[in-house]
Every structure is written in structure tokens, then in C-alpha cells.
């Protein structure tokens, strides 16, 4: 939909949205761009889920309103499936401006917060010592704003006859490849600054031949400060580890746009090469912004 006012088009459509996004704000547009005092206009923000996963707990917030009154019509949505589009809307009322002789511009932009998830997998190769065989080790990550890469510290992992179990580190690289950032809001739609850039929880599912090393100290990591091995801060199950970063001091926060962590594992000694698949699931809240629109409020005559 395109609205014309005094020869101006202000749809602010984003036509270059990438596939490594979750929700994107397609457009923010107003039914009027030049307003008299106390005049109202409808402001609509169209958005779409272009990632692979369902978005949940979706909310929108406007900034730059200043003295413009904004009445929320529809600014929250419980879920949005892949490839679905929806619209958030407000009714704006222009303020009465005193002591001005010319129109005053108000530049407004919108932000969308939503919960999203990323699934990743990798085939890890295990070979006996002395073997020259290098197995094929593919990996993948679902489309979305957060990408996960999985590998082992030694690739392939080599086992030794003199060791019943061989230690190795599972290396997980979490990268923000979207146009926004990890961000969380409270029930009043205020951003929670202390949770900025945080992953909410992480789950790792591994095969029977691997065992997770639970210890108070991480001795096997190349970067000890990034090693997650404390069983007291995880939910550890038979072949699954769950890190809930809401409930303990061991947080997972991206620095810049990425974070690398290491998980210490043991693998059984083998006589024959093989590959085993490991899975990582991440849940998080993400924020994207719309292009701005500018409204012009006329002064009182």
C-alpha cells in the first residue's frame, strides 16, 4: 500500500531482506504525513517471518514520538509461522504546538521484539590413532538471525589403544548474522539492559559413544574462561545437556557479534573410523528495527 501526500512517498519498503533473518519489518507507513494540531493518523508496520522457525511472543515499540500521542491498536502477537506476514498498528494524535512559526518534523521508528530459536547439527569423525582416513563431516544450521557452527577441537577425533576414553572439546561458535541484536523486554515493554546480547538457553544432544565431562574446573579447554563444564549450572540427562542462562551466574553473552564456547567430552576408543551426529538448539529473544518515517506537525495559526 502506498500513500501520497504533497507528492511524497514514504512507504520505506525493505526489498533487500536476507534469508539469515527471522522477522523483518517490511514497512512503516502513515495514512497522513502532514498533520494539523490534534489531527489523527493511522500508523501501520508490516512485518514478515522469513526464517525457518516459528517466531513467538512478538511485540512492537515506537520511538521518536515525543509529544505525539500513540494509541496502540494491535502491537502484540503470540506467534508467526514461517513465511507469514502481519501488521501492527497505532493511532497517532498530533500535539498542539505553541510558539512555532513553521512545521515541526517528528521522525518515528519502530522496533519488533520476538522469541526465536536456531537448530544446528554436525557429524564428528572419530578414527583410531595412526589412521590416515578422513571421514566426511558435514554440518548445518537453520536459517535465522543466529547461526551456530559445531566442530571438535581435533578433527577428526583420534582415539588411542592405551586410553579407554579419549578427551576432546566440542567447539560451538554462536554468531549474530542478522540485522538486529539479542534483546529482551519486560511486561511493560521496557528493554532489559542486563540481558542484552544473551542467549536464553542452550541444549546439546549427543550420541551414546560420547560422554560429557562434569567437573567444577575445566582443564581441557583451549580457552578456560569459555569452558562450560560445571554440572551444578546445567540440567544433565542421559544424552542431553541443558544450560538455562536465566537461572544461574554462568551466562552466555555474545561479545561483538559472536561467542565461542567449549564443552569437554570423552569418546570411547575405536578400532574403526566412524562419524556421529551431534545437535545444538538455542533459544533467544531478538530485536529488529524498521526504517523511520517523518511526520510534519503544523503550528497553530
C-alpha positions, 0 to 999 in steps of 0.5 A: 500500500502506498500513500501520497501526500504533497507528492511524497512517498514514504512507504520505506519498503525493505526489498533487500531482506536476507534469508539469515533473518527471522522477522523483518519489518517490511514497512512503516507507513502513515495514512497522513504525513502532514498533520494539523494540531490534534489531527489523527493518523493511522500508523501501520508496520508490516512485518514478515517471518522469513526464517525457518522457525516459528517466531513467538511472543512478538511485540512492537515499540515506537520511538521518536514520538515525543509529544505525539500521542500513540494509541496502540491498536494491535502491537502484540502477537503470540506467534508467526509461522514461517513465511507469514506476514502481519501488521501492527498498528497505532493511532497517532494524535498530533500535539498542539504546538505553541510558539512555532512559526513553521512545521515541526518534523517528528521522525518515528521508528519502530522496533519488533521484539520476538522469541526465536530459536536456531537448530544446528547439527554436525557429524564428528569423525572419530578414527583410531590413532595412526589412521590416515582416513578422513571421514566426511563431516558435514554440518548445518544450521537453520536459517535465522538471525543466529547461526551456530557452527559445531566442530571438535577441537581435533578433527577428526577425533583420534582415539588411542589403544592405551586410553579407554576414553579419549578427551576432546572439546566440542567447539560451538561458535554462536554468531549474530548474522542478522540485522538486529541484536539479542534483546529482551523486554519486560511486561511493560515493554521496557528493554532489559539492559542486563540481558542484552546480547544473551542467549536464553538457553542452550541444549546439546544432544549427543550420541551414546559413544560420547560422554560429557565431562562434569567437573567444577574446573575445566582443564581441557579447554583451549580457552578456560574462561569459555569452558562450560563444564560445571554440572551444578549450572546445567540440567544433565540427562542421559544424552542431553545437556541443558544450560538455562542462562536465566537461572544461574551466574554462568551466562552466555553473552555474545561479545561483538557479534559472536561467542565461542564456547567449549564443552569437554567430552570423552569418546570411547576408543575405536578400532574403526573410523566412524562419524556421529551426529551431534545437535545444538538448539538455542533459544533467544529473544531478538530485536529488529528495527524498521526504517523511520518515517517523518511526520510534519506537525503544523503550528497553530495559526 
